[in-house]
Amino acid sequence: MRALVLDAEWSPRPDYDLSEDEANRHRAMNSSQVWKDPELNVTERERPEPADDEVLVRVKYAGVCGSDVSMMETDDDGYMHYSAYTRFPTVTGHEFSGEVVETGADADLFEEGEPVTAEVTDYCARCQMCRQGFHGHCENFEQIGFTMDGAFAEYVTVPEKICWSVASLERTYDDEDELYRAAATVEPSTISYYGLFGRADGIWPGDYHVYHGVGPIGLTGMNVSRAAGAGKVIAFEPSDQRRKIAHDLGFEHVYNPIEVDPVETVQEVTHGEGADVHVETSGAVSQTYPVIEDTLAERANVVHISNAGSDPEIALRKYQGNSAQLYGSEGHTGQQVFPRVIRLMASGQLDNLPLITSTFDLENADTAVRQAAKRVDGKVLVQMS
């Protein structure tokens, strides 16, 4: 089968405290400290065989995530920007849709031909974190497209327990191709959904939501906020192309933070009440957090989703004075996040098709990643066949 494979040189920085597990397994916990000179190539690989608890999926579409881009981008010394977990070489890609073509001996949740998508984190279900229900913090996790082969390929094997049917999307999408394209956007939608409703506490219909950064996660998050009954969805994004995508999706209050004063704008749009919900999806935290802190509504929730390259200065007194909360959010595993997002899409309340702006075939998957690196698209997809 054809697949997009990422490889890199294992070369831990001299000042990095390499753990024994990292040294033994060549599985990085902080990739930016150990992997150097990444290379991305479409190549031929053996078609995988499902283990007893896995399903084999023929991939239809896979989306390019910012993490896929950051694994290709490097600093001046050649070390990749991505700062989380990886093992190479691996097939990348983790936002995908496809159909089940084979099941393992102990896998019986899905029928052959069933349309599916999947979570990213494979959890052990035995460690202390898993036994508490925190599957996303599993002590023995693996991740599709990061530490195990992913979906930029004709086929991918997926643990049955993290696979979800998207057959219900037939209610909204009559065309099969549209169904699979929409299903490839489930995973990025779950990121903001989990931050808003799995991590934050006390977000209500009618709240004013502000998104700082309108990339793919910000755009899908804005769609989730609207579907969940936000009173207003406000966004700040310097890219002209991405602001246009947001406007085309029907969002009125989308602004260039370079051309307007974000604090004054939020106060004007909210009639001086401030934002009940702030979602940080840009990573430009030195610019966004002063705005966030000057526009907090009483008891506001701040949800931090982006992988920022630096830490902002936090004005704790402003959070204290407004009884505001700051929540860190990463991933989406557990708490029925995936089926709930799929339900929203099946109901027609969450439609991400308009934010798909570029599609490439598998032979040009490396070009798709480079297109996403330009940071002008809504969502870039790779079509497998």
N, C-alpha and C positions, 0 to 999 in steps of 0.2 A: 504494500500500500504506500501511497505518498503521504508525507508528513513534514511539518515544519519543525525542525530540531534546533534547539539552542544549546551551544556548548561554550565553555569558558575555561580559562586556566585557573587551577586551584593554587593561589599564591597569597596566603594570609599576610596582612600588613605586619611589619615587625613589632608594632606596638599593640597589636590586637591580642587579647587574652583568649586564645583558642581553647575551647573546652575539649575534654577527652572524647566525648561523643562526636563532636565535629571532626576531630582529627581521625578517629577510627572510621567514620562512615562517609566522610567528605560530604556532609549535609550541613550547609551553613545556616545558622540562626540569624546572622546579619550578613547578607550577601555582599553588601557594599564594602565589607572588610576583608573578604577572602577571594571573590571571583574577579578575574581580570581578563580584559580583551575578549568580550563575548562575540560569538559569531552565530549568525542565523542563516540556515540553509534549508531549502526544500529538498528532501532526499527520499530514497526508497527504504522502507522498513518492513519487517515481518508483520503481518496482521496479528494482533494480539488474540489470545485465547482467554475466555472468561474463567476465573477461579470459581469454586463451588458457590460462593456467595456474591458473585458478580453477574452483571449483564453486559453483553456486547452491543454497542450502539453504533449504527451507521450514521455518522454525523451529517447533518444537512447544512447548518450554518453555525459559525462561531464568531463571537464578537471580540474585537481588540480592546483590551483594558489598558488603563494607564500603567498598571504594573507590568504588562507585556512590553510597553514602551520603555519603562525605566530599567528593565533588564538589559536593554540594548544601549541605553545612554550611559556614558562614562564620564568620570572626572579627568583631570589632566594627567593622572597617573595610570589611566586605563581601567580603573575599578568601576564596576557597574553602580548605578545610582540606587537600584532597588535594595532596600535595607532589611527585608524580612527573609523568609525561609526558602531555600532552594537546594536542589541537588541536580547536577548536570553530568552528562548530556540528558536532555529531556525534551519531549514534545510539549510545546507550550499551548496555551489556550484553555480557558476555564468557563467562559460564557457561551453556552452552546445549546443546540437542539438537535434531535435526531430520532431515529426509530430503532426499536429493539429488534435485533436479528437473531440473537442467541442468548440463552440463559444458562447459568451454572447449575450443577446438580442440586444445590440447595436453594436456588433462587426461584420463587414462584409467585412473586407479586405482579409480574408483567407478562403480557402476551406478545408473541412475535408480531411485529408490525405496529406496536403501540408507540405513539409519539411521546417523547420524554425530554426532560432536562434534568439537571442535577446540581446539588450543592457542591461546594469546592472541598470542604474539609471532611476527610474520612476519620472518624473517631473510633476509639477502641471499645467504648461502653463499659470499661472495667476499672479505669483509674479513678482516683478520688474526685477529680473535676467532673468526669462523666457521670459518676454515681450521684453527684449533686445536681445533675441536669445541665451542667455547663459544657455541652459537647464542643462548642467552639473553642474551649480552652483545654481540650484533651491533652494530657501529658505525653501521649504516644501518637499524635496526629500525623497524617500525611495529607498532602494537598494536590488536587488535580491540576496539572500544568505547572507545578512548582517543584514538588519532590517526587511526583509520579507522573507518568505520561498523560498529556492532556488532549485537547480536542481539535487542534489545528492538524487534523489528519482525517483520512477516510473513515477510520474506525477508532473507537476508544472503549476500553473496559471501565465499568463504573461499579463500585460497591452498591448492591441493591438497596441498602438502607438509606442511601443519600440520593436515590433516584426518584423522580416524581413524574407522574403522568401529566401531560398537557392536552389530553384528548378533549377536555371540557372547553378548550378554546375554539372548538368547532362551532360553538354557539355564537361567537362573534365574528369569526373569519371563515367565510364560505370557501375561499381559495386555499388549498393545501399549502402552497408556497408561502402565502401570507401568514398562515398559522405558524409555520416553522421559523419564519423571520421574526415574528412577534415573540415566539417562545425563546429565541436566543437573547432577548432582552429581559427575561425574568431575573436572572442573576444580578445584573447591576441595579435593578429596581429594588431587590431585597436589601441592598446595602443601606439605603436611606430609610427604608421601611423599618428595618431592625433598629437603626439609630433612634428613629422617632418613637417607636412603640415597644421595642424590646428593651431599650436602655433608658430612655427618658421616662419621666413619670409625671402624668398629669397634663398631657397635651389634649386639647379639647377642640371639637368642631367650632369654627368661628375664629380661632386664633389667627393672628397675623404671623406669617412665616417669611423669613428672609434667608435667601441662599447667597452665600459668598463664593462665587465660582460656578459657571454654567458649562462645565464639561459634561461628559456622559453621565457621571454620577449625579451632578447637580440637576441636569435636565430630567433624568428619570425620577429623581427625588421631588422635583417640582410637580411632576405628574402625580406622584404618590400623594403629596400634600393636597393637591386640588381634589383628588379622588376621595381623600379622607375628610373633606369639608373645611379646608382652611378658608378663613374669611377673606384674606388677600395673600397672594404669593408675590413677593418682591425679590428681585435678584440683581446682583452686581457682577458684571463681566466685561473685561476690557476688549475681548475679541469681537469685532464687528460681525463676523460670520456666525458666531455662536449666539450673539444677541438676536440676530435675525431669525435663527432657528427657534429660539424661545418665543419671539413675537409671532412667528408662523404657527406655533403650537397654541396660540391664543392667550399668551401671558402679556398683560398690558404694562406691568410695572417692572421693566428690565432696563438697567442703566449702566452706562460706562462710568466706573468709579474714578476715572482720570478726569472726566469732563464735568462731573457733578460732585457736590459735597454729599457723600453717602449719609452722614448723620442728619443733615438738614432734609435730605430726601426721605429717609425713613420717617422722620418726625412729621413731615408734610403728608405723606401717604397714609400714615396711621393716625392723623389728626392729633399729634402730640402724645399719643398713648404709648409709643414704642413697640418693639417686636416681642411677641409672646414666645416665639421660637426662632432661634438663629441656627443655621446649619452651615458649618465651615467645610466647604468642599474644594477650596482653591489651593490650599497649602501656603498661600502668601500671608502667613499669620502675623507678621510685623505690621502689615497694612490693615488686616481685617479685624484683629482683636480690639484695637482702639475704637473702631466703629461699633463693634458689638457691645462693648462696655458702656458706650455713650448712648445706646439706644435700647437698653434693657427695659422691658415692661416689668411691672411688679410680678414677682414669682416666675420670671422668664426661664425657659429652658434653652441652654446652649448645647448643641450636639456637634462634637468634633469628629469628623469622618476622614479628612484628608491625611495623607502621609507627609507631614511638613518636614522640610529639611533643617529647620531650626526651631527653637522654642521661643514663644512670645513672652513679653513681660505682661504679667497678669495683675490687674488692679483689683485685689481681693476685696477691698472695702466696697467697691461698686456692686460686686455680687452679694456681699453681705447686706448692704443697704437696701437692695432690691429683692432680697430673699430669692436670689436667682441660683440656678444649678448649672454646673458644667459637667457634661457626660462625655467620656471617651467611648467611641464605638468602633468596633472592628469586626468585619465579617457578618455572618447571618445565620449560622448553624443553630438548629434547634428551634424550640418555641413555635413550631408550625408556621414559620415565616414563609417558607416557599409555597405551601398550599394556599396560604392566605393571599399572597400576591397573585398566584394563578387564579384564584377566585375573583379578585378584582378585575383581572384582565378578561376572564370569561364573561363577567357581567357587562363588559363594555365601558366600565368606568376608568380603566387605565389602558390607554392605547399608545404604545411607543413606536408604532410604525413610522409616523412622520419624522421622528428624530434619527432614522437611519439614512445617512446622507452619502455613503460610499460603500460599494460592494466589489470585492475582488474574488477571482477564482483561486483555488488552492495553489496552483503553480506560481501565483504572484502573491502568496501570503506574506512573504518578507516585505514586499512593497506596501502591503496593507498596513503593516506595523509602522513603516516609515511615514505613511500618510497620516496615521493617527498621531505620530510625533509632531506633526505640524500644528496640532491643537486648534484646528479650525472646524472640524466635523462635529456632528452630534454623536453618532455611533457608526463605526466602521465595521462591516461584516466581511467574513470570508465564506464563500459558498463552496461546498466540497464537490458537488456534482450538478 
